[in-house]
C-alpha cells in the first residue's frame, strides 16, 4: 500500500490532471464506479486501477492490476469532492476517420460540460464518431470525461485540423452541414443525407467563417420564443436527432 503523496508513482499520476503531461504520456485518469466500469467493459487499455484502502474488491475489478493507497493519497489524486474510491489509469487510443458516415464536428467549443454532453448525445443517436477541431477543450479534461457519462468509450472521438480533414470528408461524399444563423436554411426544410458531418461552433461566436466556407449547407434552428439563441449543447442535440 502506498502511504505518501511523495511516492514517485503517485507524483507521476498526479501530473495526469494536466493536459501537457497527458499528451506526453498518452494516459489519463478516470474516476468513479460508473466510468471505470464502462472503460473496463470496452476495448480501451487500462494500465492500472488505483483503489482506496477501504474499498471492497467487487468482482468487476478483481482481475485487473491494482495499487492500494491510503485515503490521504487517494484524495490527492481524485478530482471530485466525494470520491468513490476507485481511479483508473487509462492509455489513450487513436482512431481513423475513414469509415465515418454520420459525424459530429466541434469547432472551438470550449466548455467541458457542453463537449461531454454532445459526445454523449452523438452516442445516443448512433453517430459513427466525433471530431474535435482546434480550440475545443481537451477530450481528457476531467469535466469532459464526467459529462460523457461513459460515451467516450462507445464511439471514436478524434482531434483533427478541420481545414485538412473536412475536405477529405467531402471527397468521400460526406456532406458538411454547418449550424449558423446567417444565410442559413431552416432545419425543417432540409432533406437528411445518407452521410453527413454536423458542425457546431464556439459558444459565443459560432462556427468560424473559414469552416462555414467549406460547408455544403448552412442550417438554422427556428426559434419561436423570445430567447435569442440556444445553448450549443441543446442545439447540437436537435441537429443530431434530425440528421441521425
ABEGO torsion letter per residue (X at the ends): XBABAABAAAAAAAAAABAAAAAAAGBBBBBEAAAAAAAAABABBBABBBBBAABBBBAAAAABBBBBBBAAAAAAABABABBAGBBBBBBBBBBBAAABABBBBBBGBABAAAAAAAAAAAAAAGBABBBBBBGBBBAABAAAAAAAGGAAAABBBBBBBAAAAAAAAAAAGBBBBBBBABGBBBAAABBBBABBBBBBBBAAAEBBAAAAAABABBBBBBBABABABBBAAAAAAAAAAAAX
